[in-house]
Amino acid sequence: MTATASEDTTAPAVEGPAHFHHLAEDTLQRLFLHRPEPISQFWDARRLGVALGATLYVPATRPNLAEVISRRFASGVMTMVIDLEDAVADHEEPAAIASAIAAIAELEGTPAGQMLLFVRVRTAEQIETIASLTGGSDVLTGFVIPKFDAHNAIHALQAVRTAGTATGRHLWAMPVLESAAIVHRETRDDQLSLLSSHLDEYRDIVPAVRIGATDMCGLFGIRRDRDLTIYDVRVAADAIASVVNHLGRADGGHVITGPVWEYFADHERRFAPTLRHTPFRDHDAVWFRQELVSRDMDGLLREIALDRANGMNGKTVIHPRHVAPVHALSAVTHEEYHDALDVLATEAGGVARSSYGNKMNEMKPHRNWANRVMDRAAAFGVTNSGISFVDLLTAADVAA
């Protein structure tokens, strides 16, 4: 696939596995016009941020942690976070740190050791501790920084940079925006303006900014129902919109990831399913639609679509079954790809009928969109004509 301006073509060609790596060869040939490219930790920050896809959290105290991570990788998970913060009780912290370090050592030299693996710390001081105890391990990709705000931003980001220098590794930092100062309207704009400046200073180590919607809702005593998306919770939706407005702009902004979907079990429904029958009927997968509805996946699929519509890529997930929907909806369709190629073919501006004959492509307004499509195409591939998210989702679900 042709490189775009967002690729770092001068970086070392160190590559890992690709998304959908767990699918059989004949399935990949059937699904993709251009397959996902092997992910390199030396891609530029924006492209790596897009490539994160579904980011699965696992408590550091989970028994057989390295084995769990390896099993998830084999089922198609490409990005995981070992959680030392909310998922770990205070008295378990020392054991959790030891478990995380042991798992990283155990994964060294294994296939799963090539995935994007982060550690979510409680404090910036833990960054130095974990980095020093894991040495120059190729397994550790970087750190997730919770409760990130203008008061701790520089300290935490500098800790990651210093740890990378000390270990001879390019370590990445993923801040999580969830603090009251960012959510409350009277302080939000000032906080986000300061954070924008701080993140720009450390752009080379920040692949994405994450949104902690659960903490945001908790500030108002709200827990959203599984029948609703985060965009139905107005106070959270307003905060998310402000984050994207300040930090996710096309002219030098950062990748913003979608917030977590909390549900994965069947329940009594109050509202009708939001999945249309037609895409599943057209692909002989009516049975699969019913299975998705029974798992509350229709709400997840809708929220993923709304994440994209609101300027975000990828998603935090807490259950392995949520990975396939995120990745299926991240792949670039045949139509999207050819629209993007048409837009990027000229810098002269103007408007033209799309090659699919169903829309107008405006060359200047759609250019930023087209560049983002090419980033997704590199990470998640381009589907063959006639292949939809239903095909990708069923293939990934069966393989997992």
C-alpha positions in Angstrom: 0.0 0.0 0.0 1.3 3.4 -0.9 2.8 5.3 2.1 1.0 8.5 3.1 2.4 11.6 4.8 1.6 10.3 8.2 4.0 7.3 8.0 7.5 7.6 9.4 9.4 6.2 6.5 12.8 6.9 8.1 12.2 4.8 11.2 13.8 1.3 11.6 11.8 -1.4 10.0 10.9 -3.3 13.1 7.6 -5.0 12.6 5.3 -7.1 14.6 2.1 -9.1 13.8 -0.8 -7.7 11.9 -4.5 -7.3 12.9 -6.6 -10.4 11.9 -3.4 -12.5 12.1 -5.4 -15.3 13.7 -7.5 -15.8 10.5 -6.8 -18.6 8.0 -5.0 -17.8 4.8 -8.0 -18.5 2.6 -10.2 -16.4 4.8 -7.8 -13.4 4.5 -7.7 -13.8 0.7 -11.5 -13.8 0.6 -11.9 -10.8 2.9 -9.1 -8.4 2.0 -8.1 -6.4 -1.1 -5.2 -5.1 0.9 -4.3 -7.0 4.1 -3.5 -5.2 7.3 0.2 -4.3 7.5 2.4 -5.7 10.2 2.4 -3.1 13.0 5.6 -1.5 13.9 6.3 0.3 17.2 8.3 2.7 15.1 5.3 4.0 13.1 4.7 7.6 13.9 2.5 8.4 16.8 -0.8 9.0 14.9 -0.6 5.8 12.8 0.3 3.7 15.9 -2.6 5.3 17.8 -5.0 4.3 15.0 -3.5 0.8 15.0 -4.3 0.2 18.7 -7.8 -0.9 17.8 -9.5 -2.7 20.7 -7.4 -2.2 23.8 -8.2 -5.0 26.3 -7.5 -4.5 30.0 -6.5 -7.3 32.3 -5.9 -7.0 36.1 -2.3 -7.5 37.1 -3.4 -9.9 39.8 -5.0 -12.3 37.3 -3.6 -15.8 37.8 -1.3 -17.1 35.0 -1.1 -13.6 33.6 1.4 -14.3 30.8 -0.7 -17.3 29.7 -3.8 -15.2 29.6 -2.1 -12.6 27.5 -0.8 -15.2 25.1 -4.2 -16.8 24.8 -5.8 -13.4 24.0 -3.1 -12.7 21.4 -3.8 -16.0 19.7 -7.5 -15.1 19.4 -6.8 -11.8 17.6 -6.1 -9.2 20.4 -3.3 -6.9 19.4 -3.3 -4.4 22.3 -3.5 -5.1 26.0 -3.1 -3.2 29.2 -1.9 -4.8 32.5 -3.9 -2.8 35.0 -2.3 -1.9 38.3 -4.9 0.8 39.2 -8.7 0.5 39.5 -8.6 -3.3 39.0 -6.2 -3.9 41.9 -7.1 -3.5 45.6 -4.7 -1.3 47.6 -3.2 -4.1 49.7 -2.5 -6.1 46.5 -0.4 -3.4 44.9 3.1 -5.0 45.6 2.0 -8.4 44.4 0.4 -6.9 41.3 3.6 -5.1 40.3 5.6 -8.3 40.8 3.1 -10.2 38.7 3.3 -7.6 35.9 7.1 -7.7 35.8 7.1 -11.5 35.8 4.6 -11.7 33.0 6.6 -9.3 30.8 9.7 -11.5 31.4 7.8 -14.7 30.6 6.5 -13.2 27.3 9.9 -12.3 26.1 10.7 -14.1 22.8 7.1 -15.5 22.4 4.6 -14.6 19.6 2.5 -12.6 22.2 5.6 -10.7 23.1 5.2 -8.8 19.8 1.9 -7.3 20.6 1.3 -3.8 22.0 1.5 -4.3 25.7 1.1 -1.4 28.2 1.1 -1.2 32.0 -1.5 1.1 33.6 0.2 2.6 36.7 -1.1 4.3 39.8 1.6 6.8 40.1 4.4 8.2 37.9 6.9 6.7 40.4 5.8 3.2 39.3 6.9 4.0 35.8 10.6 4.2 36.8 10.2 1.1 39.0 8.6 -1.1 36.3 10.9 0.1 33.5 14.0 -0.5 35.5 12.9 -4.0 36.6 12.0 -5.0 33.0 15.2 -3.5 31.7 15.3 -3.2 27.9 12.5 -5.7 27.3 11.0 -5.6 23.8 7.7 -6.7 25.3 6.8 -3.5 27.2 5.4 -1.0 24.8 4.7 1.8 27.3 2.4 3.0 30.1 -1.2 4.1 30.5 -1.5 7.1 32.8 -4.8 7.4 34.6 -6.4 10.6 36.1 -4.3 12.6 33.7 -4.7 16.4 34.1 -2.8 19.6 33.9 -1.3 19.1 37.4 0.4 15.8 36.8 0.8 15.8 33.0 4.5 17.0 32.8 5.6 14.8 35.7 4.1 11.7 34.2 5.1 12.3 30.6 8.7 13.1 31.6 8.8 9.9 33.7 8.0 7.9 30.6 10.5 9.7 28.5 13.2 9.3 31.1 12.4 5.6 31.5 12.8 5.1 27.8 16.1 6.9 27.7 17.4 4.8 30.7 16.4 1.5 29.2 17.3 2.4 25.6 13.7 1.8 24.5 11.1 4.1 22.8 8.4 3.8 25.5 4.9 5.2 24.7 2.6 7.1 27.1 -1.2 6.9 26.9 -3.0 9.4 29.1 -6.5 8.8 30.3 -8.7 11.8 30.7 -11.2 11.2 33.5 -10.5 13.8 36.2 -13.1 16.2 37.6 -11.3 19.3 36.3 -11.7 18.0 32.8 -15.3 17.0 33.2 -16.7 20.0 35.1 -17.6 22.8 32.7 -16.2 25.7 34.7 -12.6 24.2 34.6 -12.7 22.1 31.4 -11.6 24.5 28.8 -8.6 25.8 30.8 -7.5 22.3 31.6 -7.8 21.1 28.0 -5.9 24.1 26.7 -3.0 23.4 29.1 -3.1 19.7 28.3 -3.0 20.4 24.6 0.2 22.4 25.1 1.8 19.6 27.3 0.8 16.8 24.9 2.2 18.7 21.9 5.6 18.9 23.8 5.6 15.1 24.2 4.0 14.3 20.9 6.7 11.8 19.9 5.7 9.5 22.8 1.9 9.8 22.9 0.2 7.5 20.3 -3.3 8.2 21.7 -5.4 9.9 24.4 -7.9 7.7 26.1 -11.2 8.8 27.7 -12.3 7.4 31.0 -16.1 7.6 30.6 -16.8 5.4 33.7 -15.1 7.9 36.0 -16.7 10.8 34.2 -20.2 9.3 34.8 -19.2 8.5 38.4 -18.7 12.2 39.1 -22.5 12.6 38.7 -23.5 9.4 40.3 -24.5 8.0 36.9 -24.0 4.5 35.6 -25.3 4.2 32.0 -27.6 1.4 31.1 -26.6 -1.2 28.5 -29.6 0.0 26.4 -27.9 3.4 25.9 -24.7 4.6 24.4 -22.3 7.0 26.2 -23.6 9.7 23.8 -27.0 9.4 25.4 -25.5 10.5 28.7 -25.3 14.2 28.1 -22.8 15.3 30.7 -20.3 12.6 29.5 -21.0 13.4 25.8 -20.4 17.1 26.4 -17.0 16.3 28.0 -16.1 13.9 25.2 -17.0 16.5 22.6 -14.7 19.1 24.3 -11.8 16.6 24.5 -12.1 16.0 20.7 -12.5 19.7 20.0 -9.3 20.6 21.9 -7.1 17.6 21.3 -8.4 15.7 18.3 -8.2 18.3 15.5 -7.0 17.3 12.1 -4.4 20.0 12.1 -1.9 18.6 14.6 -4.2 16.9 17.0 -3.9 13.5 18.6 -5.7 10.2 18.2 -8.6 10.0 20.7 -9.9 6.5 21.6 -13.5 5.6 22.3 -14.5 4.9 25.9 -15.2 1.5 27.4 -18.3 -0.6 26.8 -19.1 -2.1 30.2 -21.5 -4.9 29.4 -21.2 -8.4 28.0 -24.0 -10.6 29.5 -27.6 -11.2 28.5 -30.3 -9.2 30.2 -33.9 -8.2 30.0 -34.3 -5.6 27.3 -36.4 -2.4 27.5 -35.7 -1.3 23.9 -35.8 -3.0 20.5 -32.4 -4.1 19.1 -30.6 -1.5 17.0 -29.1 -3.9 14.4 -30.8 -3.9 11.1 -31.7 -7.3 9.6 -30.7 -6.5 6.0 -26.9 -6.7 6.3 -27.1 -10.0 8.1 -29.7 -11.4 5.7 -27.7 -10.4 2.7 -24.7 -12.2 4.0 -26.6 -15.3 5.2 -25.9 -14.5 8.8 -29.3 -14.0 10.4 -28.4 -16.5 13.1 -25.3 -14.4 13.9 -27.4 -11.2 14.3 -29.6 -13.0 16.9 -26.4 -14.1 18.8 -25.1 -10.6 18.8 -28.3 -9.2 20.2 -28.4 -11.8 22.9 -24.9 -10.7 24.0 -25.9 -7.0 24.0 -23.5 -6.5 21.1 -25.9 -4.4 19.1 -25.4 -1.5 21.6 -21.6 -1.9 21.4 -21.7 -1.9 17.5 -23.8 1.3 17.6 -21.4 3.0 20.1 -18.4 2.1 17.9 -20.1 3.7 14.9 -20.8 6.8 17.0 -17.2 6.9 18.3 -16.1 7.1 14.6 -18.7 9.7 13.8 -17.5 11.8 16.7 -13.8 11.7 15.7 -12.4 8.8 17.7 -10.6 5.6 16.7 -10.4 2.3 18.6 -11.9 1.6 21.9 -11.2 0.5 25.5 -12.7 -3.0 26.1 -13.0 -5.2 29.1 -14.1 -8.5 27.5 -12.4 -10.5 24.7 -15.7 -10.7 22.8 -15.6 -7.0 22.3 -12.4 -7.1 20.3 -13.8 -8.5 17.0 -16.6 -5.9 16.7 -14.1 -3.0 17.1 -11.7 -4.5 14.5 -14.5 -5.4 12.1 -15.7 -1.8 12.1 -12.2 -0.4 11.9 -11.3 -2.1 8.6 -11.6 0.2 5.6 -14.3 -0.8 3.1 -13.6 -1.1 -0.6 -15.8 2.0 -1.2 -14.1 4.1 1.5 -10.7 3.2 0.2 -11.5 4.3 -3.4 -13.1 7.5 -2.2 -10.0 8.3 -0.2 -7.8 7.5 -3.3 -9.9 9.8 -5.4 -9.6 12.6 -2.9 -5.8 12.2 -2.4 -5.2 12.0 -6.2 -5.1 15.8 -6.5 -4.3 18.9 -4.4 -6.0 21.2 -6.8 -9.4 21.1 -5.0 -12.7 20.8 -6.7 -15.5 18.2 -6.5 -16.1 15.0 -8.4 -18.6 12.1 -8.4 -17.4 9.1 -6.4 -16.2 6.0 -8.3 -19.2 4.2 -6.7 -21.5 6.8 -8.2 -23.4 7.5 -5.0 -21.8 10.6 -3.5 -19.7 13.7 -4.3 -16.1 13.9 -3.1 -14.9 17.4 -2.2 -11.1 17.3 -2.6 -10.1 19.9 0.0 -12.7 19.4 2.8 -12.4 15.6 2.6 -8.6 15.5 2.5 -8.1 15.1 6.3 -10.7 12.4 6.3 -8.9 10.6 3.4 -5.6 10.7 5.2 -7.2 9.1 8.3 -8.7 6.4 6.1 -5.3 5.5 4.8 -4.0 5.2 8.4 -6.8 2.8 9.1 -6.2 1.0 5.9 -2.5 0.4 6.9 -3.5 -1.0 10.3 -6.8 -2.9 9.5 -6.7 -3.5 5.8 -9.0 -2.8 2.9 -11.9 -5.2 2.3 -12.7 -6.7 -1.1 -15.7 -5.4 -2.9 -18.9 -6.8 -1.5 -17.4 -7.6 1.9 -19.0 -6.0 4.9 -18.4 -5.8 8.6 -20.7 -8.8 8.9 -18.2 -11.0 7.0 -15.3 -9.7 9.1 -17.2 -10.1 12.3 -18.4 -13.6 11.7 -14.9 -14.7 10.5 -13.2 -13.2 13.5 -15.8 -14.5 16.0 -15.5 -18.1 14.6 -11.7 -17.9 14.7 -11.6 -16.6 18.3 
